[in-house]
């Protein structure tokens, strides 16, 4: 029984955070400054998330992300970027072996 | 939308990880699946595992849930332009499935700040289903499926967000400084603030800087 009450508390809390922002904004007058703020807000959320994830990532993930970003810059294709990122992460141990044996 | 299928691929093992962790802590598989269905927020669900051993500290649990999902607030604000055009029922329904990935996907395809709510809802449903199925697999089938980390899925989230950031940077003018400041604030406050609050702080600061650097 306690579980279901806890579940209700959690479900309500996360639903509240999901709707609060939009409901708040429906009472705020819009204009070019507000729109620019929202634009900056959106980019900044993603930017802060990327930075936070990167700072905690191991070299394997960092290298995979770098490669994916470069691929994205050149191909403008999300699918290619993610594919190369995942592949890089998957074969990273092999890449390490390869370069290590080259130097050693 | 194709990208969201790849993300669903990430959410699936992540959901499995939750299913395993929850059942190992004593939550029944059915309860874990119900949790994923109604809460649909990974950080909150993982954090709650600790809280669910009797007696439950409901008030603390509520506060933790609010704090960890605070990021939803800024995403909800960012989407408000298009979301608030909908009748209230559809607004609430669409927002119920708000999550990092479908938010990013809708934003990157947005024209003039108008992000397609249909994409938020549709994408959200795909992610939700993957989360549910993953939880069920992890909860009921547990350790049979081995270590998916080796397949490189850990890179999915970061590669998606990094590539999205690049695309968004291209589409909006003068976002260099907001992005830089937001990243610095986010990283510097990461060890100082409760989980997720660094984003809550960094994003609005980035927004304000964007207004200040607007040359139009």
Contacts between the chains, C-beta under 8 A, distances in Angstrom:
chain1	res1	chain2	res2	distance
A	2	B	54	6.3
A	2	B	55	7.3
A	2	B	56	4.7
A	3	B	27	7.5
A	3	B	31	6.0
A	3	B	52	6.3
A	3	B	56	7.7
A	5	B	56	7.2
A	5	B	58	6.6
A	6	B	48	7.1
A	6	B	51	6.9
A	6	B	52	6.1
A	6	B	56	5.0
A	6	B	58	6.5
A	6	B	61	5.8
A	7	B	31	7.8
A	7	B	34	6.7
A	7	B	35	6.1
A	7	B	38	6.3
A	7	B	39	7.4
A	9	B	58	5.6
A	9	B	61	5.7
A	9	B	62	4.8
A	9	B	65	6.8
A	10	B	35	7.6
A	10	B	38	7.7
A	10	B	39	5.0
A	10	B	44	6.0
A	10	B	45	7.7
A	10	B	48	5.9
A	10	B	61	6.7
A	10	B	62	7.7
A	10	B	65	4.8
A	11	B	38	4.2
A	11	B	39	5.4
A	13	B	44	7.6
A	13	B	62	5.4
A	13	B	65	3.7
A	13	B	66	4.9
A	13	B	69	6.7
A	14	B	39	5.6
A	14	B	40	7.3
A	14	B	41	4.7
A	14	B	44	5.8
A	14	B	65	6.0
A	14	B	69	4.6
A	14	B	72	6.9
A	15	B	96	6.4
A	16	B	66	7.2
A	17	B	66	6.3
A	17	B	69	4.4
A	17	B	70	6.1
A	17	B	71	7.9
A	17	B	72	3.9
A	17	B	73	5.2
A	17	B	76	7.5
A	18	B	69	7.6
A	18	B	72	4.6
A	18	B	76	5.9
A	18	B	95	4.6
A	18	B	96	6.4
A	18	B	98	4.7
A	19	B	76	6.5
A	19	B	91	7.6
A	19	B	92	6.0
A	19	B	95	4.9
A	19	B	96	8.0
A	20	B	72	7.7
A	20	B	73	5.3
A	20	B	76	6.2
A	21	B	72	7.1
A	21	B	73	4.5
A	21	B	74	6.4
A	21	B	75	6.8
A	21	B	76	2.7
A	21	B	77	3.7
A	21	B	78	7.5
A	21	B	79	7.7
A	21	B	80	6.4
A	22	B	76	4.6
A	22	B	77	7.0
A	22	B	79	6.4
A	22	B	80	4.3
A	22	B	83	4.8
A	22	B	84	5.8
A	22	B	91	6.5
A	22	B	95	6.2
A	24	B	77	6.7
A	24	B	80	7.9
A	25	B	76	8.0
A	25	B	77	5.5
A	25	B	80	3.5
A	25	B	81	7.8
A	25	B	84	6.5
A	26	B	80	6.9
A	26	B	84	4.8
A	30	B	81	7.3
A	32	B	216	7.3
A	33	B	211	5.5
A	33	B	214	7.8
A	35	B	81	7.1
A	35	B	113	5.3
A	36	B	210	5.7
A	36	B	211	5.1
A	36	B	214	4.9
A	36	B	216	7.9
A	37	B	207	4.4
A	37	B	208	6.8
A	37	B	210	6.5
A	37	B	211	5.1
A	38	B	77	6.8
A	38	B	78	5.4
A	38	B	80	7.3
A	38	B	81	6.5
A	38	B	113	6.0
A	38	B	207	7.0
A	39	B	113	5.6
A	39	B	172	5.6
A	39	B	175	7.8
A	39	B	207	7.9
A	39	B	210	6.2
A	40	B	175	6.8
A	40	B	178	4.7
A	40	B	206	5.3
A	40	B	207	4.0
A	40	B	208	7.4
A	40	B	209	6.5
A	40	B	210	2.4
A	40	B	211	6.6
A	41	B	74	6.0
A	41	B	77	6.4
A	41	B	78	5.0
A	41	B	203	5.3
A	41	B	204	6.3
A	41	B	206	6.6
A	41	B	207	3.7
A	41	B	210	7.7
A	42	B	78	4.2
A	42	B	107	4.9
A	42	B	110	8.0
A	42	B	168	7.1
A	43	B	165	7.3
A	43	B	168	5.1
A	43	B	169	6.9
A	43	B	172	6.2
A	43	B	175	5.1
A	43	B	178	6.3
A	43	B	179	5.9
A	43	B	182	7.7
A	43	B	206	6.7
A	43	B	210	7.5
A	44	B	178	5.5
A	44	B	179	6.7
A	44	B	181	8.0
A	44	B	182	3.7
A	44	B	202	6.2
A	44	B	203	4.4
A	44	B	204	7.7
A	44	B	205	7.3
A	44	B	206	2.6
A	44	B	207	6.1
A	44	B	210	7.5
A	45	B	71	7.1
A	45	B	74	5.5
A	45	B	75	6.4
A	45	B	78	6.7
A	45	B	103	7.8
A	45	B	182	7.9
A	45	B	199	6.3
A	45	B	203	4.4
A	45	B	206	7.9
A	46	B	104	5.8
A	46	B	107	7.5
A	46	B	161	5.7
A	46	B	164	5.9
A	46	B	165	5.0
A	46	B	168	6.5
A	47	B	165	5.8
A	47	B	178	7.7
A	47	B	179	4.3
A	47	B	182	4.6
A	47	B	183	5.1
A	47	B	186	7.4
A	47	B	202	7.8
A	47	B	206	6.7
A	48	B	182	4.8
A	48	B	183	6.2
A	48	B	185	7.1
A	48	B	186	3.3
A	48	B	198	6.8
A	48	B	199	4.8
A	48	B	202	3.9
A	48	B	203	5.9
A	48	B	206	7.3
A	49	B	100	7.0
A	49	B	161	5.7
A	49	B	186	7.6
A	49	B	199	6.2
A	50	B	158	7.0
A	50	B	161	4.9
A	50	B	162	5.3
A	50	B	165	5.5
A	50	B	183	7.2
A	51	B	182	7.7
A	51	B	183	3.8
A	51	B	184	7.7
A	51	B	186	4.9
A	51	B	187	4.8
A	52	B	186	5.3
A	52	B	187	6.4
A	52	B	190	5.5
A	52	B	198	6.4
A	52	B	199	7.0
A	53	B	157	6.9
A	53	B	158	5.0
A	53	B	161	7.0
A	54	B	158	6.9
A	55	B	187	5.2
A	55	B	190	6.6
A	57	B	158	6.5
A	60	B	154	7.9
A	60	B	155	7.7
A	61	B	154	6.0
A	61	B	155	5.4
A	61	B	158	5.9
A	64	B	152	7.1
A	64	B	155	4.0
A	64	B	158	7.5
A	64	B	159	6.3
A	65	B	155	6.8
A	65	B	158	4.8
A	65	B	159	5.6
A	65	B	162	5.1
A	68	B	155	7.4
A	68	B	159	3.8
A	68	B	162	6.3
A	68	B	163	5.9
A	69	B	159	7.9
A	69	B	162	5.0
A	69	B	163	6.5
A	69	B	166	6.1
A	72	B	162	7.6
A	72	B	163	4.1
A	72	B	166	5.1
A	72	B	167	7.3
A	73	B	166	6.3
A	76	B	167	7.6
A	78	B	3	4.9
A	78	B	160	7.4
A	78	B	163	5.5
A	78	B	164	7.6
A	78	B	167	7.6
A	79	B	2	6.4
A	79	B	3	6.7
A	79	B	6	7.2
A	81	B	159	6.1
A	81	B	163	4.2
A	82	B	3	7.2
A	82	B	6	5.5
A	82	B	156	6.5
A	82	B	159	5.1
A	82	B	160	6.0
A	82	B	163	6.9
A	85	B	152	7.8
A	85	B	155	4.8
A	85	B	156	7.4
A	85	B	158	7.7
A	85	B	159	3.2
A	85	B	163	8.0
A	86	B	151	7.7
A	86	B	152	4.3
A	86	B	153	6.9
A	86	B	155	5.5
A	86	B	156	6.1
A	86	B	159	7.1
A	87	B	152	6.6
A	88	B	152	7.4
A	88	B	155	7.1
A	89	B	152	3.5
A	89	B	153	7.9
A	89	B	154	6.3
A	89	B	155	3.7
A	90	B	150	7.2
A	90	B	151	5.8
A	90	B	152	3.4
A	91	B	152	7.9
A	92	B	152	7.9
